[in-house]
Amino acid sequence: MNTKEKLKNLLTVEIIPDLEEAIDEMFSMIEKAKMASIADKEELKDLQEMHSECKDIVKELDADEMAEDEAEEILKELMDAKTLE
């Protein structure tokens, strides 16, 4: 499996589903509270932006528009962030 495939796999199998779950939880929490704090709104916005960026990366990979070194750099960043969790 090359770097691009590893990146796509990480995004589609782990990161995007995790983000979708976090977004759903935020919506649920806001709905139950009938109100959202500024911090909650900001966190939700950040999660949605990350989700959108991940989807865009997958589209780039599918269209073979990403260089191997760029994929390698993104994969490394994501792996580093994942180990910090």
N, C-alpha and C positions, 0 to 999 in steps of 0.2 A: 504494500500500500504506500503510495507516494504522499508527499506532504499535503498536496491539495486534497487528496481523498481523506487523509486524517483530519484535516481542518473541517471539511464538509461533514464528516461523520461526527466530530465533536459538537459542531453547531447543531446539526439536525437531531442527534440522539440525546444530547445532554443539555446544552446551553439554551437553545430555543424553548424546549419544553419546560425547563426550570424557570425561565423568564415568564412564560405564559402562565405558569402556576402562581408565580409571585404577583403578576398583574391581576389575576383572578382573585387572589387573596386580598389584595389592596381594595379592589372594587367591592368585595364582600364586606370588608371591614368598614369602608366608607358608607356603604348602604345600611349596615346595621346601626352605625352611629348617626345616620341621617345628616352627617356633616363631615367635612374633611378639613383638617388643619392645613395651613400653608405648607408645612413640612410634608404632610401626606400627599398633597397635590404635587409637590416637587418630586417626591420619590416616585410617584406613579408616572409622572412625565419622563423622568430619567429611565425607568424600566421600559416604557413604551419606545423611547428613542433607541435604547440598546437593542430591543427586539427588532425594530425596524432596520438598524444597522446590520444585525446578524442575518436577517433575511436578504438584505442587499448583497452581503458577502456571498451567501449561497447562490444567489442569481449570477453574480460575477463568476463564481467557480463553475456553475453549470454552463455558462456561455464561454468558458475557457478564456476569460478576459483578465485573469490575474496571473502575474508572474510568480514563478516558484519561490523566489526569495521573499516576495511580499507575503505569500501564504505562510512561509516559514516563520516570518516575524510575527504575524498575527497569531499563529498557532502557539508560539512561545509565550506571547503575552497572555493568551487565554489560559494556557496551562499554569503559568505563574499565578494568575488571579485565582484559578481554581484551587491551587494548593494553599492559598492564603485563607480560604473559606473555613 
